[in-house]
C-alpha cells in the first residue's frame, strides 16, 4: 500500500480538525475519525480504548473494521498486552508482525497533564521505520486532539455510572438505557402507595422488579407476599387470595387466612393477573376500592392495608375489548405501569447477565468456571432469546455443568444456539472429522483471545509449535489481529 506523504498527513489532520470544530462529542466524532485513519492514511482496524480507573479496566469503545461484538469483548488490565503496556507506561509502541504477511501494530497513549486517559491504535502494512515513526507521530497528534472529547466522555460515563448505581436495585442487573428507565420508574413509584402494573414477556424478571418496588417502599419491613395466579387451580384462586372459613368447601377442615391477610401492612405481588377468574376479578376490585374482603364461606368483613403490585405477560387491553377482563379492574391496576424490556431489546446486558450467572451457578454447583469463550459469546449475542433472562440463566447453568478447564465453549451451549452463522462453524454439519475440526477451531480462537492475538503465547498454552499454530490459523481462516485491539 502507498505510504502517505507529508501533504496527505496534513490534509488528514485538517480533516480531523474540521470534525472537532463541528462537535466535541466523542460518540459523534470517533467513528468519522477512525474512518479517516483507514481511508486517508491506510491505517486498518483503528480503535480507541478508554481507561476506567474505577474498575481498573481498559475497554475498547470503538474500532473501524470490527463488529460490535468484537469491540465489546476487548478488555485489558493495565500492563496487559500491548494496549495495557502503553496505557500503564504512557509511551507509544510499534509491534512488528509475527509473520511475513502480517501487519504492524501501532499504539499511542491518549495523555494529559493529569495522566493517561486511554490509547489509540491501528494496524498498517509493513513499511520502513521512518514511515512507521511518521504514522506514530500522526496518531499521537490525533490522540492529543481527542483529549478534550475523551475526558468529557469519561466524566459523562462516571457520572452516568454513579447515577445508575444510586438508582439500580441490588437485585437487578443491567446497564442498558432501557433498564435505566426501569430503575428510574422504580425509584419514582416505590415510596408512594400507588398500585403498580408490570408489563412484559415471560422471563423478563417481573418478580424481581416487584421485590425491588417493595424494598424501596415504606413497607419494606412488612411482608412481601407473592402469588402466581396462573399456577393455581381455578377452584382455589379465591381461597388462596381471600382465605376461607372452616367447612366452606370439601377439604376446608379449618379457617385459613388468604394472601391479602398475610400481606397486611406490606405488599402483595399478583403475578399473571390476566389469568384471574371473572368471580375473582369482582372480589379483587372490591378489595382495591374498599380495602376490605370476606373469606370464602364467611360473612365477616375484614379490613386490609395492602399495596398491590400486579404483573402480566398478556394483552390486557385486548382482553378488556373481548370482555374477558373487567375494564374497571384494569383501570384500578394500571395506575403506574412499568414495561420490562425483552432481553433482545437490551443486548448490551447479555454478557453482564451471563457473567453473573456463570459466577452464581459455579458457586451453587461447586464448579470452577471462570469465563466464556469468544465463540460462545458470539452465539449468546446472536440468539434472539424468546425465553428472555430466564432462558439465558438456564443456558448458562447447563453450560457450567458441561464445561471443563474453567471455560464455557460454544458446544457447551444448548442446540438452539448452535448455528453456523453465530459460531462460524458451518463445517460442523458434516461427519466426525468436520465436527472435530469445528471444536479445534474454537479452541484455537479461545487461545488467541486469551493471549490477545499473540500466536506464540497461544501456541505455548496449547502445547504446540508456532509453526503448527500458524498452519491452524491459516487452515481455519482466523484473523488473529482482531484479538489485539
JOUR-V395189 format. One record per run of one state. SS is the DSSP state (helix for helix, strand for strand, loop for the rest). FROM is the first residue (numbers start at 1). LEN is the number of residues. If there is no record, write none. Layout:
SS&FROM&LEN / SS&FROM&LEN
//
This chain:
loop&1&5 / helix&6&17 / loop&23&3 / helix&26&16 / loop&42&2 / strand&44&9 / loop&53&4 / strand&57&7 / loop&64&4 / helix&68&5 / loop&73&2 / strand&75&2 / loop&77&4 / helix&81&9 / loop&90&3 / strand&93&3 / loop&96&7 / strand&103&10 / loop&113&2 / strand&115&11 / loop&126&3 / helix&129&17 / loop&146&1 / helix&147&21 / loop&168&9 / helix&177&13 / loop&190&6 / strand&196&4 / loop&200&6 / helix&206&10 / loop&216&8 / strand&224&5 / helix&229&3 / loop&232&2 / helix&234&9 / loop&243&1 / strand&244&1 / loop&245&11 / strand&256&1 / loop&257&2 / helix&259&4 / loop&263&4 / strand&267&5 / loop&272&1 / helix&273&3 / loop&276&2 / helix&278&13 / loop&291&1 / strand&292&2 / loop&294&2 / strand&296&1 / loop&297&5 / strand&302&2 / loop&304&3 / strand&307&6 / loop&313&3 / helix&316&7 / loop&323&4 / helix&327&7 / loop&334&2 / strand&336&4 / loop&340&3 / helix&343&3 / loop&346&1 / helix&347&19 / loop&366&5 / strand&371&2 / loop&373&1 / helix&374&9 / loop&383&5 / helix&388&15 / loop&403&1 / strand&404&1 / loop&405&2 / strand&407&2 / loop&409&1 / helix&410&3 / loop&413&2 / helix&415&3 / loop&418&2 / helix&420&4 / loop&424&2 / helix&426&4 / loop&430&2 / helix&432&19 / loop&451&4 / helix&455&8 / loop&463&3 / helix&466&10 / loop&476&4 / helix&480&4 / loop&484&2
//
